[in-house]
Amino acid sequence: MLLVDTNVLLSAADTSDRDHLRCAALLDDRTDVAVTAPVAAETAWMLDARLGAAAEIAFIATIESDQLHVVDLTAVDWQRCRELLEMYEDLRLGVVDASVIAVAERLGLSEIATLNHRDFRVVRPRHLDAFDLVPRR
């Protein structure tokens, strides 16, 4: 399963974005794409704000058709989010990124799709030394 951050989804949807082609290609090549519930909410809101209602509707359709799987957070995930926010307070990690890390840890995932290499390189996951971040720079 490939866990995807908001910025990759936004870039894939926005043909004028400088990272559009590599993000769109990354998602097109995978059938096992998932997001956390906070990523889904943030992405929908940002698509509407940046690209309009049609982009948000298209995004929701990918969830509805199960092309994009939404992973709900458990109570343990929320606890881990809080721990990460406290641990990386100076980084200002944010709950959306913390949710990606918490779910990746719970599911034992090593690969994350994000353009936010700064934050995801700093955070040390519990289950491995570092995440494998895609698309590569």
One Martini backbone bead per residue (centre of mass of N, CA, C, O) as a GRO file, in nm:
protein
  137
    1MET     BB    1   0.097   0.036   0.022
    2LEU     BB    2   0.031   0.377  -0.063
    3LEU     BB    3   0.102   0.658   0.115
    4VAL     BB    4  -0.059   0.981   0.086
    5ASP     BB    5  -0.005   1.310   0.045
    6THR     BB    6  -0.144   1.604  -0.034
    7ASN     BB    7   0.072   1.725  -0.236
    8VAL     BB    8   0.049   1.499  -0.447
    9LEU     BB    9  -0.250   1.535  -0.517
   10LEU     BB   10  -0.235   1.828  -0.607
   11SER     BB   11  -0.022   1.793  -0.832
   12ALA     BB   12  -0.181   1.582  -0.998
   13ALA     BB   13  -0.432   1.787  -1.049
   14ASP     BB   14  -0.217   2.016  -1.136
   15THR     BB   15  -0.098   2.105  -1.448
   16SER     BB   16   0.079   2.368  -1.335
   17ASP     BB   17   0.253   2.200  -1.173
   18ARG     BB   18   0.588   2.109  -1.140
   19ASP     BB   19   0.494   1.803  -1.018
   20HIS     BB   20   0.274   1.666  -1.190
   21LEU     BB   21   0.397   1.434  -1.362
   22ARG     BB   22   0.526   1.265  -1.127
   23CYS     BB   23   0.265   1.234  -0.957
   24ALA     BB   24   0.077   1.115  -1.170
   25ALA     BB   25   0.257   0.870  -1.238
   26LEU     BB   26   0.264   0.745  -0.959
   27LEU     BB   27  -0.050   0.700  -0.937
   28ASP     BB   28  -0.096   0.545  -1.210
   29ASP     BB   29   0.100   0.292  -1.119
   30ARG     BB   30  -0.121   0.251  -0.889
   31THR     BB   31  -0.363   0.042  -0.683
   32ASP     BB   32  -0.252   0.107  -0.360
   33VAL     BB   33  -0.402   0.375  -0.266
   34ALA     BB   34  -0.363   0.593   0.028
   35VAL     BB   35  -0.535   0.768   0.297
   36THR     BB   36  -0.597   0.967   0.534
   37ALA     BB   37  -0.851   1.136   0.664
   38PRO     BB   38  -0.700   1.410   0.688
   39VAL     BB   39  -0.603   1.413   0.394
   40ALA     BB   40  -0.878   1.408   0.259
   41ALA     BB   41  -0.983   1.674   0.378
   42GLU     BB   42  -0.754   1.862   0.287
   43THR     BB   43  -0.770   1.802  -0.015
   44ALA     BB   44  -1.057   1.889  -0.071
   45TRP     BB   45  -1.024   2.180   0.023
   46MET     BB   46  -0.778   2.257  -0.165
   47LEU     BB   47  -0.906   2.197  -0.435
   48ASP     BB   48  -1.131   2.401  -0.415
   49ALA     BB   49  -0.952   2.654  -0.362
   50ARG     BB   50  -0.757   2.611  -0.628
   51LEU     BB   51  -0.965   2.447  -0.861
   52GLY     BB   52  -1.241   2.372  -0.754
   53ALA     BB   53  -1.525   2.183  -0.741
   54ALA     BB   54  -1.454   1.970  -0.959
   55ALA     BB   55  -1.198   1.864  -0.816
   56GLU     BB   56  -1.334   1.770  -0.559
   57ILE     BB   57  -1.534   1.575  -0.690
   58ALA     BB   58  -1.322   1.394  -0.825
   59PHE     BB   59  -1.192   1.305  -0.563
   60ILE     BB   60  -1.441   1.172  -0.434
   61ALA     BB   61  -1.476   0.964  -0.666
   62THR     BB   62  -1.216   0.802  -0.597
   63ILE     BB   63  -1.327   0.706  -0.329
   64GLU     BB   64  -1.601   0.584  -0.413
   65SER     BB   65  -1.442   0.380  -0.629
   66ASP     BB   66  -1.168   0.277  -0.479
   67GLN     BB   67  -0.897   0.421  -0.588
   68LEU     BB   68  -0.916   0.548  -0.293
   69HIS     BB   69  -0.807   0.485   0.024
   70VAL     BB   70  -0.944   0.522   0.351
   71VAL     BB   71  -0.781   0.580   0.664
   72ASP     BB   72  -0.866   0.541   0.970
   73LEU     BB   73  -0.838   0.645   1.290
   74THR     BB   74  -0.727   0.550   1.582
   75ALA     BB   75  -0.670   0.594   1.906
   76VAL     BB   76  -0.367   0.530   1.875
   77ASP     BB   77  -0.314   0.730   1.647
   78TRP     BB   78  -0.390   0.985   1.805
   79GLN     BB   79  -0.175   0.947   2.017
   80ARG     BB   80   0.064   0.955   1.819
   81CYS     BB   81   0.012   1.236   1.714
   82ARG     BB   82   0.060   1.380   1.978
   83GLU     BB   83   0.347   1.282   2.020
   84LEU     BB   84   0.460   1.408   1.759
   85LEU     BB   85   0.381   1.702   1.819
   86GLU     BB   86   0.555   1.718   2.074
   87MET     BB   87   0.833   1.617   1.963
   88TYR     BB   88   0.784   1.826   1.688
   89GLU     BB   89   0.714   2.128   1.761
   90ASP     BB   90   0.936   2.293   1.603
   91LEU     BB   91   0.837   2.178   1.318
   92ARG     BB   92   0.531   2.178   1.274
   93LEU     BB   93   0.391   1.918   1.159
   94GLY     BB   94   0.108   1.821   1.205
   95VAL     BB   95  -0.171   1.616   1.184
   96VAL     BB   96  -0.150   1.512   0.898
   97ASP     BB   97   0.142   1.404   0.907
   98ALA     BB   98   0.104   1.239   1.166
   99SER     BB   99  -0.105   1.044   1.042
  100VAL     BB  100   0.084   0.914   0.839
  101ILE     BB  101   0.286   0.803   1.043
  102ALA     BB  102   0.095   0.638   1.224
  103VAL     BB  103  -0.014   0.451   1.000
  104ALA     BB  104   0.254   0.343   0.898
  105GLU     BB  105   0.328   0.210   1.161
  106ARG     BB  106   0.078   0.025   1.200
  107LEU     BB  107   0.119  -0.109   0.893
  108GLY     BB  108   0.432  -0.124   0.811
  109LEU     BB  109   0.525   0.118   0.641
  110SER     BB  110   0.787   0.263   0.418
  111GLU     BB  111   0.608   0.412   0.204
  112ILE     BB  112   0.592   0.761   0.090
  113ALA     BB  113   0.392   1.013  -0.055
  114THR     BB  114   0.599   1.308  -0.095
  115LEU     BB  115   0.721   1.659  -0.091
  116ASN     BB  116   0.793   1.652   0.232
  117HIS     BB  117   1.105   1.591   0.316
  118ARG     BB  118   1.174   1.747   0.566
  119ASP     BB  119   0.982   1.609   0.775
  120PHE     BB  120   1.017   1.297   0.686
  121ARG     BB  121   1.332   1.300   0.759
  122VAL     BB  122   1.322   1.376   1.065
  123VAL     BB  123   1.137   1.160   1.127
  124ARG     BB  124   1.121   0.876   1.352
  125PRO     BB  125   1.023   0.582   1.317
  126ARG     BB  126   0.951   0.293   1.496
  127HIS     BB  127   0.993   0.056   1.247
  128LEU     BB  128   1.228   0.245   1.127
  129ASP     BB  129   1.472   0.458   1.022
  130ALA     BB  130   1.322   0.527   0.736
  131PHE     BB  131   1.163   0.660   0.485
  132ASP     BB  132   1.034   0.603   0.165
  133LEU     BB  133   1.046   0.856  -0.073
  134VAL     BB  134   0.780   0.958  -0.289
  135PRO     BB  135   0.899   1.112  -0.515
  136ARG     BB  136   1.188   1.152  -0.640
  137ARG     BB  137   1.431   1.413  -0.684
   0.00000   0.00000   0.00000
